[in-house]
Amino acid sequence: MLIMHLLIVYLRAPWFRLVRDPLKLGMYILAWAYRVDPAEYEVRTPACYGCLRFYKTALKEKSTLFRWLNDRVNPIFDALLEWIVTPEEPMNYLFILNDAPTAMNAPTMPCAWR
């Protein structure tokens, strides 16, 4: 469901990458600073190895700074996502999964958290 949600967001609001990518970079930098090893976490598929979800989980466990930032930024980020696409809407657009990688000029998007 999250993959579908992000695909719709990227198709509808290409500028959203300008919001999400700096946040992802910040998480990677904090993960590096706190020596987060994604290999410590079990993944469902090899494609999801190193997904941002695992960094976020580890940072919540290890970093007071990250928890403080996440508590403030995440509600705004979620509200922005829901402003672009309602939570119910992805179920109405299942056909987008087939066309989204082409529309986004991306070969695949195996994990929504990358």
Solvent accessible surface area in square Angstrom, and as a share of the most:
residue,aa,sasa,rsa
1,M,132,0.59
2,L,63,0.31
3,I,58,0.30
4,M,8,0.04
5,H,20,0.09
6,L,5,0.03
7,L,3,0.02
8,I,2,0.01
9,V,0,0.00
10,Y,8,0.03
11,L,62,0.31
12,R,115,0.42
13,A,5,0.04
14,P,93,0.59
15,W,110,0.39
16,F,0,0.00
17,R,93,0.34
18,L,142,0.71
19,V,53,0.30
20,R,13,0.05
21,D,60,0.31
22,P,77,0.49
23,L,66,0.33
24,K,36,0.15
25,L,107,0.53
26,G,31,0.30
27,M,24,0.11
28,Y,77,0.29
29,I,96,0.49
30,L,29,0.14
31,A,2,0.02
32,W,201,0.71
33,A,50,0.39
34,Y,82,0.31
35,R,198,0.72
36,V,15,0.09
37,D,63,0.32
38,P,18,0.11
39,A,65,0.50
40,E,114,0.51
41,Y,47,0.18
42,E,164,0.74
43,V,42,0.24
44,R,237,0.87
45,T,64,0.37
46,P,121,0.76
47,A,42,0.33
48,C,31,0.19
49,Y,111,0.42
50,G,14,0.13
51,C,1,0.01
52,L,6,0.03
53,R,86,0.31
54,F,35,0.14
55,Y,32,0.12
56,K,18,0.07
57,T,48,0.28
58,A,0,0.00
59,L,0,0.00
60,K,78,0.33
61,E,115,0.51
62,K,87,0.37
63,S,0,0.00
64,T,97,0.56
65,L,88,0.44
66,F,11,0.05
67,R,95,0.35
68,W,130,0.46
69,L,66,0.33
70,N,23,0.12
71,D,95,0.49
72,R,117,0.43
73,V,57,0.32
74,N,45,0.23
75,P,77,0.48
76,I,125,0.63
77,F,35,0.15
78,D,57,0.29
79,A,61,0.47
80,L,42,0.21
81,L,17,0.08
82,E,91,0.41
83,W,191,0.67
84,I,15,0.08
85,V,1,0.00
86,T,67,0.39
87,P,66,0.41
88,E,122,0.55
89,E,28,0.13
90,P,0,0.00
91,M,114,0.51
92,N,112,0.57
93,Y,64,0.24
94,L,103,0.51
95,F,122,0.51
96,I,19,0.10
97,L,80,0.40
98,N,127,0.65
99,D,84,0.43
100,A,0,0.00
101,P,33,0.21
102,T,110,0.64
103,A,61,0.47
104,M,33,0.15
105,N,143,0.73
106,A,28,0.22
107,P,125,0.78
108,T,95,0.55
109,M,35,0.16
110,P,67,0.42
111,C,7,0.04
112,A,4,0.03
113,W,63,0.22
114,R,98,0.36
